[in-house]
Amino acid sequence: LLASLPLLVVPALGADEEVDDDLLYDRVNRRLITDRDLGARQLQVKVEDGVVTVSGFVESEKMQKKVDKLVKKEKGVKKVVNETKIRPYL
């Protein structure tokens, strides 16, 4: 009986399980903010039914791709809509 207790306390998040949009927003936002390359950027995150939309400015196409990569890593993301614009620093 005690051996099965940890399975009841910590259920695994299956691939088909829905993640609450608010929780997903927090996780994605934290991931972007704590990234050393993107953290200083003013990026806006919106989540609706697992679809994450990121907008704001980055300085290169490489940073746009990094936004996609970081957001896709988060469990529960169904789709990434990257609306960031490239605005190089002068």
N, C-alpha and C positions, 0 to 999 in steps of 0.2 A: 504494500500500500504506500509506504513512504517513497519507494523507488519511482513511482509514477507521479508523485507530487510535482516535481519540477516541470513536467510536461503540461500540467494544468495551470501552473503559475505563469509560464512564459510560452504562450502559443506562438508558433511560427507564422510569419506574415507570408501567405502564399502569393504566388504571382497574380492570381485572379482576384485577390481581395482589394476592396476599395480603400484608399487612404483619404481621410478627411481633408478637404481643401485647405482649411485653416492650418492644419498640421503640416501639410505639404508646402504651403506658403512659408511657414516658419523655417522649415528645413532647407528649402531652396534659397531663401533670402540669406540665411546663415552661411550656407555654402559659398554664395557669391561674395558676401561681405568679408569672410575670413580668407578668401583667396588673396595671395600676396600681389598678384597682378591686377585683379579686378576690384579689390576691396575699397579703393579710394574713389571709385567711379560712382556716380549717381545713377544707379540702375533701379528701375521700377519693376516690380514683380506682381503679376496678377494670375490667380489660379481659378479655373472654373471647370468643374467635372474632370479634374486630373490633367487638364490642358494648361500648361504654364506659358504665359506670355511675358517676355522680358523686353523692356524698352529703355531707352537712354542712349548715352554716347560712349563709344569706345574709340581708341585711336588707330585701330588696324583691323584688317580682315582676320588676322590671327586671333585677336581678342574676341571677335564675333564667334569664331569657331570654338574658342575656349568656353564661352558662355553656353553654347549648345552642349558641349561635352560635360561640363559640370552639372547642368540641369538634368541631363539624361541619366546621370549616375544615381539620382535620388529615386528610391523605390516609390512607385505609385504614379510616376509621371507617365501619362499616356502619349503626350505629344508636346513638342517645344515649338513655340512661335517666337522666333527671334526677330524683334522689330528694332534692334539696336542700329544706330547710324554711326558711320565712321566720321570722326571729326578729329584730325590730327592736332596735337598740341603744337602751338607755334613758338 
